[in-house]
């Protein structure tokens, strides 16, 4: 398999392109001369992203898509085939967050998250596989999370989905070995996106708990999305099987590898230390 993928003049599909990492990926790929098919459930945000790319001499199409909806995904794939043809990069980036321990998360909310964060990836991959196969060289890019490597308390649903994305991607990578399609699994650490702000929260969450979550997000989600997008794209261009985004992601991945059972004790101890002013 050729090790370098040049996106100039090629087509990339991005879900969750209306904000955060998805919007930053769109800008970075546009700067590389890629044609883009951008999808998001929020049509207004998506159009803002597309409008900002109009100065580039590339083709950009926008598509309102709920990745939890099979029919919308199928229609999206048909539209991309009609408007772009072969797909060289599929970035399964759309995702949502759901806070709360297992006993506080309702089954309906758990299924809601899995339908977007995991089954959305699976269904997008299945729908676009024929278009990836049409390309001379293609890369499937599935965005997991550092919580697809470590599993913190209070993230039962989110970690379940992100571990599932990791397992699906790794198995599919082995199945596609020897073909023109590569697979990259992305594990972002703390990137400053809207995911925490837009997260669904338990109905019984107190004001104090909500304030603590917001404080943790402010302190932990610090990397600018454009920086994260560049790290991801450099890995995808090299067709790497795994991309860790941020020092925190690298540190936690190493910690989990060395202490696969006890890593959580180290994380708790660090979190309990007094913070310097």
N, C-alpha and C positions, 0 to 999 in steps of 0.2 A: 504494500500500500504506500502510495506517495505520501511523504510526511508533511508537506506544506500545502495549505489550501489558501489560494488567493481569491478574495471575494470580488475583485474588480470585474464588473460586467456580469457577475453571477447573481443569483436570487437567494435572498434569505427571508424566512418566515419567522415572525416573532409574536408570541402571545404575551399578554400583559404589557403591551407596548405603550400604554397610556401614561405611565409614570415610572419612577424608580429605575431599577436596573433595565427593564424593558425599553424605556424611552432612551436611556443612555446607550444601550446596545444599538438602537436604531440610528442614533446620531453618529456613533463610531463606525458603523457599517456604511452609512451614507458617505462619510468622509473617505472611506476606502473604495468608493465607487460601486457599491452593491445596490442592486434593485431590491425593493422591499415590499413585502406584504405584511402589513401591521394589523394586529387584532387586539381588541380589548372589549370588555363589557361596557366600559364608560366611553360612549361615543364622543362626548365633548372633549375629554382629555386627549383622546386618540387624535382628534382633528387638530388640536393644538400642536401635538408632536409632529404630525405630518406637515402642517403649515410651516413649521420651522425648518423643514428639510427641502423646501421648494427651490431654494437657490442652487441645490446640487443638480447636476445633469444626470439624474437617475429617474427610474420609474418607481413611484410610490403609490400603493393602493391601500385603502383602509377598509376594515371589515369589523362590524360589530359582532362579536362572538362570545357566547357563554360556553366555556370549555366543559361545563358539566352537561351540556345538551348535545346528544349524539347527532341530531338532525342539523344543528347549526354547524357542527364540525364538518359533517359531510358536505354541506353547502359551501363552506369555506374552502375546502379542498378543491371542489369543482371550480369555484371562482378563480382560485390561484392557478389552476391548470389552464384555464381559459385565458387569463390575463398575463401569465408569466411563463407557463410551461414548466420545465424541470426545476426542481428545488435543490439548491446546493447546501443550504444550511437551515435546519429546523430548530428553532430555539423555543423549547417548551418552558416558558418562564412564568406564566400566570400562576398566581397562588394567593391564598388567604391564610389568616391566622385565627386561632381559636385558643384563648387562654383558659386555665382552670384545671384542677385535678380531676381524675377520672370520675370520682363520685359526684362531681358538680357539673359534668358535661352530659347533656342529654343525648340519647341515641340519634335523634334527628340532626343535631348539630355535628355530631361525630361523622355521620354519613354525608352531610353537606360538605364538610372539609375534605373528606376522602374523595368525593365525586369531582372536586376541583383539583386538589393537589396531587392526587394519584391517578384516578381514572381519567382525568383530563389529559394527563401525559400519555397514558396508554392509548386512548382513543385518537388523540392527535397523531401519535406515532403510526397507528394502523392506517388512518385516513391518508397520511402523507407519504407512507412508504413507497407507493408506486411512483410518486414524483421524485423521491430521493433516488430511486433505482434508475430513473431516466437520465440522471446527471452523470457526467464522466467521473465526478468525484463529489462526495457529499458527506456532511457531518451532522449527526443527530446530537443535539445539545439539551440535556435534561437538567434543569436546575433543582437540585435537592437543597440541602442546608447543612451547616455544621451540626444541626440537630438531626441530621441523617447519619451522623457518626457518633455523637454523644446524645444521651437522652435525659434531659433535665426534668426534675420534678415540675409539675404544672404544665407540661407540654405533651401529655399523653397522646392526644389526637394528632397534633402537628408532627411530633417525632415519628409516630406510626406511619404517616403518609410519606415523610421524607426518607425514612429507612426503606419503605416500599419502592420509592423512586430509585434509590440507590441499587437495590437488589434487581429490579426490573432492568435497569440500564446495564448493569454488569453482565447479567445473563444474556441480554440481547447483543451486547458487544461480542460475546463469545460465539453466539449464533451467526453473527455477520462477519466473523473473521474470514479473510480471504476475498471479501467482496469490495466494492468501491465505496461502501458506506462505513464510516467510523462512528464511534459513540463517545461522547464526552459527558461525564457527570460533574456538575458544578456544586461546590459546597461553600456558599458565602457565609462569612461570619457576620459581624455587626455592620451592616450597610444602612445608611440613612435614607430609608424609603418610607412610604406611607403604610407599610404592612402592619406595624404595631398600632398606629393611629386608627386604621380601618378594621382592626381585629374585632371579632365577635367575642363578647365576654359573658360569663355566667350572669344570670338574672339577679342572683343574690350577692353579687360582688359589692363590697362596701366602698365608701368613698376613700377610706384609708388604703384599702387594697388597690384601688384604681390609681391613687396617687403614687403608690410604690411601683406599680407597673410602668407608669409614665416616667418616673425617675430612672428606673432601670433602662428603659428604652433610650432616654436622652443620653445616659452615660455610656451605653453599650453600642448603640447604632450610630456610629460616627463616620464611617468611610463614605465619601461622596460617591454617588452612583456612577459618574463618569470614570472614576478611578477603578471601581469594581468592573465596569464594562471593559476597560482596556486589559485588565488582568485576564478576564474571561476570554476575550477575543484572541489575545496572544496565545493562550492555551489551545483554543479551537483551531487557529491557523496552523499550529504545530501538530494538531490532531491528537492531543494528549487524552488519555482515558479518564484522568481525574484532574480537576482544577480546584485548589483551595484558595479562597479569596480573603485576604487579610491575615495579619499576624495572629489574631485570636483564633482563627480557623486552623492555622498551622500548629499553634500551641496545643489546642484541644485535641487535634488529631494525633499528635505525638503522645500526649498524655494518655489517650484512650488505647493507643497501640502498646504502650509500656505497661499500663495498669488497666487492662480491659474490664476488670470488675470494680476496682477500688478508686477509679478516677473521680467518681462523684464525691468521695470524701475530700479529695484535694480541692475540688471546686467549692464545696461548702466552706472549707476552712478559709480559702481566699476571700470568699464573699463576706465572711463574718469579720474580717479585719477592719479596724477603723480606717476610714478614708481620710487622707490628708486634705486640709483646706486649700 
